[in-house]
Amino acid sequence: MNLSFPLILASKSPRRQALLKEAGFQFEVVTKDVDESYPDDLEPLEVAKYIAEKKAQAFNEDINSKIVITADTVVLKGNTILGKPQSKEEAFNMLRSLSNTTHQVITGVSLFSSEKQTSFDDCTDVTFKTLSDEEIKYYIEKYEPYDKAGAYGIQEWIGMIGITEIKGSYFNVVGLPIEKLYRQLQTF
């Protein structure tokens, strides 16, 4: 199987980079600063895909003959989007709100070339056990999850000891639904 499309991964996320590399793709990393705001009336389920598409459009001028992959991940608790926490207190409150509940992790992905753009998303249900305040504080202190939507990484300690069930793609929760991406690239 040919996995050597001329790819650009437009993401600073070391987790996305590792997933793409582990899946056998060859790519270069090129990032641009993009305003990740979205319209207030946008449905929460559509936010990740909207931002991924916005990130892709930043490459409109200098795409050449490559395929740009952009992605964005959000954590959805009910109708509330939990972004990246800005402080210990915010991280603590996010994890406390996820304790003993099920939430959704949605990753939007956009593939962009000089000829076309296609986008898709993936949704995974994640259930946490009841997390103690001590577990939450330990995790925040040791792992500093300020670059992660919802204030956690499933592949880190809190995911290992706290997640009791997932329905859907594990890799989607890590930050890139690699199986869907693989299928989309085959037809792109």
C-alpha positions in Angstrom: 0.0 0.0 0.0 1.4 3.4 -1.0 1.5 5.7 2.0 3.8 8.2 0.6 1.4 10.9 -0.6 3.1 14.3 -0.6 1.6 15.3 2.8 1.8 18.3 5.0 0.5 17.9 8.6 -0.5 21.4 9.8 -0.3 20.6 13.5 2.0 21.3 16.4 0.5 18.4 18.3 3.2 15.8 19.0 0.4 13.2 19.4 -1.0 13.8 15.9 2.6 13.7 14.5 3.3 10.4 16.3 0.0 8.8 15.1 0.6 9.8 11.5 4.2 8.5 11.7 3.2 5.2 13.4 0.6 4.7 10.7 3.4 4.7 8.1 2.8 8.1 6.5 5.7 10.3 5.3 4.9 14.0 5.8 6.4 17.3 6.7 5.1 19.5 9.5 4.2 23.1 8.6 2.1 25.2 10.9 0.4 28.6 10.7 -1.1 30.7 13.4 -4.9 30.7 12.9 -7.7 32.3 14.8 -9.6 29.4 16.3 -12.8 31.3 17.0 -16.1 30.2 15.6 -19.6 31.7 15.3 -21.6 31.7 18.5 -24.6 30.1 16.7 -22.6 27.2 15.3 -23.8 23.8 16.6 -21.3 22.4 19.1 -21.0 19.2 17.1 -19.8 21.2 14.1 -17.1 23.3 15.8 -14.1 20.9 15.4 -14.7 20.5 11.7 -15.3 24.2 11.2 -11.9 25.0 12.9 -10.1 22.3 10.9 -11.5 23.8 7.7 -10.4 27.3 8.8 -6.9 26.0 9.5 -6.8 24.5 6.0 -7.8 27.7 4.3 -4.7 29.4 5.8 -2.7 27.3 3.2 -4.6 28.6 0.3 -1.7 30.7 -1.2 1.2 28.2 -0.9 -0.2 24.7 -1.2 1.6 23.6 -4.4 1.1 19.9 -5.2 0.8 18.6 -1.6 -2.2 17.6 0.5 -2.5 19.5 3.7 -4.0 17.8 6.7 -5.5 19.9 9.4 -7.4 18.8 12.6 -9.1 20.2 15.7 -10.3 18.3 18.7 -13.0 19.4 21.1 -14.4 17.8 24.2 -18.2 18.2 24.5 -19.9 17.8 27.9 -23.6 18.2 27.1 -23.8 21.3 24.9 -20.7 22.8 26.5 -17.3 22.8 24.7 -14.4 22.2 27.0 -11.3 23.8 25.4 -7.8 23.9 26.6 -7.6 25.0 30.2 -5.8 28.3 30.9 -5.0 27.6 34.6 -4.8 24.9 37.2 -8.2 25.9 38.6 -9.8 25.7 35.1 -8.2 22.2 34.5 -9.4 21.0 37.9 -12.9 22.2 37.2 -13.0 20.6 33.8 -11.8 17.2 35.1 -14.2 17.5 38.1 -17.1 18.0 35.6 -16.0 14.9 33.6 -15.8 12.7 36.7 -18.3 9.9 36.8 -19.9 11.0 33.5 -19.8 10.3 29.8 -18.7 13.0 27.4 -17.9 13.2 23.6 -14.6 13.8 22.0 -15.0 15.2 18.4 -12.1 15.6 16.0 -12.6 17.5 12.8 -10.2 16.8 9.9 -9.8 18.7 6.7 -7.8 17.5 3.6 -6.9 20.4 1.3 -5.1 20.5 -2.0 -4.9 23.0 -4.9 -7.8 21.2 -6.5 -10.2 20.4 -3.7 -11.1 20.3 0.0 -12.9 17.6 1.9 -13.7 17.5 5.6 -15.0 14.9 8.1 -15.2 14.3 11.8 -15.3 11.5 14.2 -17.0 11.3 17.6 -16.1 9.0 20.5 -18.0 8.6 23.8 -15.6 8.5 26.8 -16.7 7.6 30.3 -14.7 8.4 33.5 -15.0 6.7 36.8 -15.4 9.0 39.9 -12.1 10.8 40.1 -11.0 11.9 43.6 -9.7 15.5 44.1 -6.3 14.0 44.9 -6.2 12.1 41.6 -7.1 15.2 39.7 -4.6 17.4 41.5 -1.8 14.8 41.0 -2.5 14.6 37.3 -2.6 18.3 36.8 0.6 18.8 38.8 2.5 16.0 37.1 1.2 16.2 33.5 0.3 19.9 33.1 -2.6 19.3 30.6 -2.9 22.9 29.4 -2.5 21.9 25.7 -5.3 19.4 25.7 -9.0 19.9 25.1 -10.9 18.9 28.2 -7.7 19.1 30.3 -6.7 15.4 29.7 -4.9 13.0 27.5 -6.4 9.6 27.2 -2.9 8.1 26.8 -1.6 9.6 30.0 -2.0 8.5 33.6 -5.5 10.0 34.2 -6.8 8.1 31.1 -5.2 4.8 32.2 -6.6 4.9 35.7 -9.8 6.9 35.2 -11.5 5.9 31.9 -13.8 3.0 32.3 -15.3 2.8 28.8 -14.9 4.3 25.3 -17.3 3.8 22.4 -15.6 4.7 19.1 -12.1 5.4 18.1 -9.4 5.5 20.7 -7.1 7.4 18.3 -9.8 10.0 17.7 -9.5 10.8 21.5 -5.7 11.0 21.1 -6.3 13.6 18.4 -6.6 12.0 15.0 -9.1 9.4 13.8 -6.4 7.6 11.8 -8.6 4.9 10.3 -11.0 7.4 8.8 -8.1 9.6 7.7 -6.5 6.6 5.9 -9.7 5.8 4.1 -10.2 9.4 3.1 -6.7 9.8 1.8 -7.2 6.7 -0.4 -10.0 8.4 -2.3 -8.8 12.0 -2.1 
